[in-house]
Amino acid sequence: MSSTSDLLSIVPVMPVVVIDDVADAVPLARALVAGGLPAIELTLRTPVALEAARAIAAEVPEIALGLGTVTTPAQAEAAAAAGASFLVSPGATPTLLAAMTDTGVPFLAGTSTPSEVMAVLEAGLTQMKFFPAEAAGGVRMLTSIAGPLPQARFCPTGGITAATAPDYLALANVGCVGGTWLTPKDAVAAKDWGRIADLAAEAAALG
């Protein structure tokens, strides 16, 4: 993956995933690919996240492996070392922006206000995350931002559902949306990879 613009065009819905058991990582990733979504944002919210990322990188090379919830320079370095194809942060400080840039890995820096969007644009980046999407104003906020800042493009994440995703995807400044509904906790616990593949297929059809 050469740039974050490639990231925003890979899939219409970016699966945002929390993994508690490393054994689930590879079959879950394969289910997403089977459903037509060859990308994943694996969040660094559990102790096994980096180990899970390494397993996916080694055994499911066809998936674009993103590591999300990157909040510190150390996490950025560790995520890149684990084989991440891209990084995603919930917010963006100058220190974190510099650290993610230094990894050489494409990334989406998190924004939720016009000032934050402007700061990321000043850093030379036009592709970014909009988080938490619904809580930060959702479709109406992104529509408003498009007026003064048309060069910014987003992957809104947070509170988006299968029902509301099309509203976001209809916006000119949205390339894809982040979705947690693709990997329900009960489906993962039951290792129902077929259900996850079906949910992925439904999301892929939104593109």
Secondary structure in CASP SS format (residue, H / E / C, confidence):
PFRMAT SS
TARGET T0000
AUTHOR 0000-0000-0000
METHOD secondary structure of the structure
MODEL  1
M C 1.00
S C 1.00
S C 1.00
T H 1.00
S H 1.00
D H 1.00
L H 1.00
L H 1.00
S H 1.00
I H 1.00
V C 1.00
P C 1.00
V E 1.00
M E 1.00
P E 1.00
V E 1.00
V E 1.00
V C 1.00
I C 1.00
D C 1.00
D C 1.00
V H 1.00
A H 1.00
D H 1.00
A H 1.00
V H 1.00
P H 1.00
L H 1.00
A H 1.00
R H 1.00
A H 1.00
L H 1.00
V H 1.00
A H 1.00
G C 1.00
G C 1.00
L C 1.00
P C 1.00
A E 1.00
I E 1.00
E E 1.00
L E 1.00
T E 1.00
L C 1.00
R C 1.00
T C 1.00
P C 1.00
V C 1.00
A H 1.00
L H 1.00
E H 1.00
A H 1.00
A H 1.00
R H 1.00
A H 1.00
I H 1.00
A H 1.00
A H 1.00
E H 1.00
V C 1.00
P C 1.00
E C 1.00
I C 1.00
A E 1.00
L E 1.00
G E 1.00
L E 1.00
G E 1.00
T C 1.00
V C 1.00
T C 1.00
T C 1.00
P H 1.00
A H 1.00
Q H 1.00
A H 1.00
E H 1.00
A H 1.00
A H 1.00
A H 1.00
A H 1.00
A C 1.00
G C 1.00
A C 1.00
S C 1.00
F E 1.00
L E 1.00
V E 1.00
S C 1.00
P C 1.00
G C 1.00
A C 1.00
T C 1.00
P H 1.00
T H 1.00
L H 1.00
L H 1.00
A H 1.00
A H 1.00
M H 1.00
T H 1.00
D H 1.00
T H 1.00
G C 1.00
V C 1.00
P C 1.00
F E 1.00
L E 1.00
A E 1.00
G E 1.00
T E 1.00
S C 1.00
T C 1.00
P H 1.00
S H 1.00
E H 1.00
V H 1.00
M H 1.00
A H 1.00
V H 1.00
L H 1.00
E H 1.00
A C 1.00
G C 1.00
L C 1.00
T C 1.00
Q E 1.00
M E 1.00
K E 1.00
F E 1.00
F C 1.00
P C 1.00
A C 1.00
E C 1.00
A C 1.00
A C 1.00
G C 1.00
G H 1.00
V H 1.00
R H 1.00
M H 1.00
L H 1.00
T H 1.00
S H 1.00
I H 1.00
A H 1.00
G C 1.00
P C 1.00
L C 1.00
P C 1.00
Q C 1.00
A C 1.00
R E 1.00
F E 1.00
C E 1.00
P E 1.00
T E 1.00
G C 1.00
G C 1.00
I C 1.00
T C 1.00
A C 1.00
A C 1.00
T C 1.00
A H 1.00
P H 1.00
D H 1.00
Y H 1.00
L H 1.00
A C 1.00
L C 1.00
A C 1.00
N C 1.00
V E 1.00
G C 1.00
C C 1.00
V E 1.00
G E 1.00
G E 1.00
T C 1.00
W C 1.00
L C 1.00
T C 1.00
P C 1.00
K H 1.00
D H 1.00
A H 1.00
V H 1.00
A H 1.00
A C 1.00
K C 1.00
D C 1.00
W H 1.00
G H 1.00
R H 1.00
I H 1.00
A H 1.00
D H 1.00
L H 1.00
A H 1.00
A H 1.00
E H 1.00
A H 1.00
A H 1.00
A C 1.00
L C 1.00
G C 1.00
END
